[in-house]
Amino acid sequence: MIMKNITNYVSVLGMLLFISKAIAVEENSCPAVDCDCTSLPREAWQDYCYTHELKLKQSCTANNNVPTDYCSLHGPDATPLPLALSTEAPGKLPASEMDASVSRVKNTFRGMEGDVSTLRNKVSSLWFADAIGMLKKIDADLDLVYNLERQLSAQWVATGQASTAESHWADFAKSSEGFAQSWREYGDQLWEMHLAESSPQAKAAYRVIAFRVMRLSGKSYEMAADGFGRMGKYKRSAKLWTEAAGSSKLVMERKESSGAKKSHISFYRLQASTRMNRATFYWALDNNEDGVVEALAQAQALSGQDEMQTLLADQEEDPTISNQQAN
């Protein structure tokens, strides 16, 4: 009887060691997949994240270390994600370039204000090719200022100037939010122009330009949300991630109504879900359970999943949540 128990124990131990080794191998495989699960503030979310990440790594490994899908519920440094902004860490900025980079961020934002006015004039004059060229430049400028701001922030924090970094993130986030709102309004105007246009050529051009502008709105909302999140303004960040998701849903709905490819529609549905997952993350940091539940439900619905009971199970058992809600 004792020998049988020892044999069973050794067998179970061997199996656990095998599973642990397999998990370790999977964790170290396909470095292009990292859902940053440890940054999630709840254990149930981490478990959910790790389960999905493991599947992604397995499929990635089978596909010559090229990811085949995106992270689901994730931490802020996760990759890959269907977001407009790059999650790849920017290179280190030399100290000698700090002042010039600060000026470049400010001047680029100022320049974009003029670009918006010029773009409207180009569209009004039916110079569609010029307008699309300008939109490509503005899109690249948004990437530029976002990467520079991250580089500047990292350097300030590393040299004990965290307050300076926070101050600059505040200016950055406010500027980005202003652009996001302007792009949202102009995107709606362009869509109405597309619907009202009778000329096939002009109608097609308005459609292309409208979608580009709507995507710029979503990217700018991402920039603003990330900036406020880095400042500890979690509530405002969560709201702006929700606005960014709204931009994705708008593109998705208008793509669908205008007969776009299913793959395009699916991408923007997934992007909206990812942005709502990020809103969920910041609502949790803000200790706003109502916000968590609403954002998580939207993210799950958009992704076609229904894991709410699992993801909220540990919170339902926590009496402090009920007490907070009762107040």
N, C-alpha and C positions, 0 to 999 in steps of 0.2 A: 504494500500500500504506500509506504514511504517512498520507495523507488519510483512508483508510478507518479506520485505527486512531484518528485524531483524532475522526472522526465518531462511532465507537462509544463513545469515551471521553466525548464531550459528551452523547451519548444516555443513557449510564449515569448520568452526573453529574446530568443533568436529572431522571431518574427518582428518584434518591436525594433530590434537593432537594424533589421533589413529595411523596415519602413522608414526609420530615421535616416538611414544612409540614402535611401531613394529620394526622400524629401530634400536632403542636403544637396544631392546631385542636381535636383530640379531647381533649387534655389540659386545654385551657382551657374546654371545653364541660361543661355539666351539673355545676356546682360541688357539687351534692348528692352526687356520687360522688367519693370520695377514699379509696382503699384503703391509704394510708400505706405504699406499697411500699418506699420508701427506708429505712424503719426495720427491715426484715427483715434478719437477720444473714448471709444467704447469697445469693450472686448468682443461683443457680438459682431460689431462692424469689422474688427480686425480679422475674426475667424472667416467671415463672409468674403472679405477682401483676399485673404490668403488662399481660400479655396478657388476663387476665380483666377487669381494670379498663377496658381499651379497649373491650371488648365491652359492658360495662355502660354506659359513656358513650355509645356509639353507640345503644343501645336507649333510653337515657334521653332523648337528644336527639330521637329519633323519637317519643317519648311526651311532648312538650311539657316537657322538662326535669324529668320526674318519674321517679325510679328504678323499674325494673321487677323488679329482683333485688338480691341482696346480694353484698358482697365475699366472696371465697373465702379463700385464705391471705392474711393481712393484718397490718399493723402495729397497734400499740396505739391509734392515733388514727384508725383507719379509720371510714368511714361510707359507705353504710348497713350495719348489721349486725343480725341477729335476736337481739340480746342483751336482757336485761331492763333493764340500765342504759343511760341516755342517754350517747352519745359526744359530744354537743354541749358545747363549752366553756362553763362557767358565766361569768356576768358578774363583773367585778372587785368585790371586797368593799372598801368604804371602811374606812380604818384605824380610824375611830371606832366601827365595829361589830365589831371583832375580838373583844374580850373577851366581848361579849354572844353572839356566834356560837359561841365555844368552850363557853360554858355551855349554849347551846341544844343543841349536839350531845350533850353529856353527859346533860342532862336528858331529851332525847328517847329516848336509849338506855335510861335508867332507867325512863322511862314505858312503854316497850314491854315491859319485864319484867312490869309490872303488867297490861298489856293482854293478854299471853299467858295469864295466869291467869284474867282475866275472860272471855276468849274461850272457854276450856275450860268454864267454868261456864255460859256461854250455850248452848254446844252440848249439854252434859249436860242442861240444862233444856229442850232442844228449841226454844230461841228462835233459830231459824235466820236470820231476817231481821236481827236484831240482830248475830248473829255475822258475817254477810256485811258489814254496815256497819262493824264493827270491823276486819275484814280489809282493807277499802278504806282505812281510816285508817292502818293499819300499813304498807300498801304505800306510801302517800304519805309517811309518816314516813321510810321507808327512802330514798326519793328525796331528801327534804329533807336528811338527815344526810350523804348521799353528796355532794350538790352543795355543801353548806356546807364539808365537809372539803376538797374540791378548791379552793374559794375561799380558805380559810384557808391551805392549803399553798402556793398560788401567791403569796399575799401574804408569807408567811414567807420563801420562797425569794428573792423579789424584794428583800427587805430584809436579806439575808445571814443569815437564821436557819434554814438548811437542817436543822440538827440538831433544832430545835424541831418542824419539819414532820415529820421522820422519827419522832420520839417520839410525836407525835399519831397518825400513820398506824399505828404499832404498836398503840396502844390501840384505834383504830378497827377494825383488821383482826381483832384478837383478839375484840372484842365481836361483830363480824359473823359470825365463824366459829362462835361459841357459839350465836348465834341460828340459823344455818344448820343446825347439827346438831339443835337442838331442833325446828325446823320439819320436818326430814326424818323424825324419829321420830313426831311428831304426825300428819304426813301419812299415814304408814303405818297408824297407829291408825285414822284416819278412813276410810281405804280399806277396812280390815277391817270397820268398822261399816257402811259402804255395802254391802259384799257380804253381810253377815249380816242386814241389815234386810229385813223382809217388807212393811212399809207402802210403797207406791209413792211417796207424797209425801216421807216421811222419807228413803227410799233416794235419791231424786233430790237432796234437799238435802245429804245427806252427800257425794254425788259432787261437787257444785259446790264445797262447802267444802273437800273434800280436795284438789281440783285447785288452788284458790287457795293453800292452805297449801304444797303442793308447789312452786308457782311462787315463793312467798316464800323457800323454802329455796334454790332456784337463784339468785335475786337476791342473797340474803345471801352465798352462796358466791362470787358474782362480786365483791361488795364486798370480801370478805376477800382474795380472790386479787389484786385490783387493789391493795389496800393493801400486801400483802407484796411485790408486784412493785415498787412505788414505793420500797420500803425496800432493794431489792437482794436480798431473800430469794427468789431465783428458783426454787429447788427447791420451797419451800413453796407459792409462787404456782402453779407448774405442777401440783402435787398438788391444790390447791383448784380450779383450773380444770377438772381431771379430775372432781372431785366435782360441780362445777356441771353438767358434761356428763352425769354420772350422773343428776342430777335431771331433766334434759331427757329422757333416755332412759326414765326411769321414767314421766314424764307421757305420752310417746309410746306406750309399751307399754300403759299403762292406758287411754289414749284409744282405742287400736286395739281392745283387748279389750271395751270398752264401746260400740262402734259409733259412734264419733265421725266427723265428716266427714274425708275424705281430706286436705283442705287443712289442717286442724288438725294431723293426724298428720305431714304433710310439714313443717309449720313447726317442730315440735319436733325432728324429725330433723335439720333444717338448723341449728337452734339448738345441738343437741348437737355437730354437726360443727364449727360455729364456735367453740364453747368448747374443743373438742379442738385446733383450730388454734391457739388462744391458748395452750393448754398446750404445744404444740409450740414456739412462740416462746420460752417461758420455759425449757423444757428445753434449747434451743439456747444461751440466755444462760448457763445453768448448766454448759454444756459436757458434758452428759449425753447421749451419742449413743444409748444404749439407750432412754432416755426419748423422744428425738426420734422414733426409728423407730416405737416403739409408739404414741405419740400421733398421729403423722402417718398411720399405717396406719388407726387408728380414724376419724380425721377423713375420710380418703378413702373408707373403706367406708360411712360414714354419708351422705356426699354422693353416693354412687353413681359415684365416679370411681376411676381406677386410674393415677395418674401418679407412683407411688412411685419408679420407676426414674429418671424425669426429675428429680424433686426431690432425690434422694439421689446423683445421678451425680457431682457435683463432690466429694462427701465420699468416695465409693468410690475416687476417684483420689488421695486425700490419705493418704499413709502414716502421718501423725501420728495419724489416727483409729484405725488398726489397732493402732498401738503403745499408745495409751491403753487400748483395749479389752483388749489382751493383758495389761496390768498389772492 
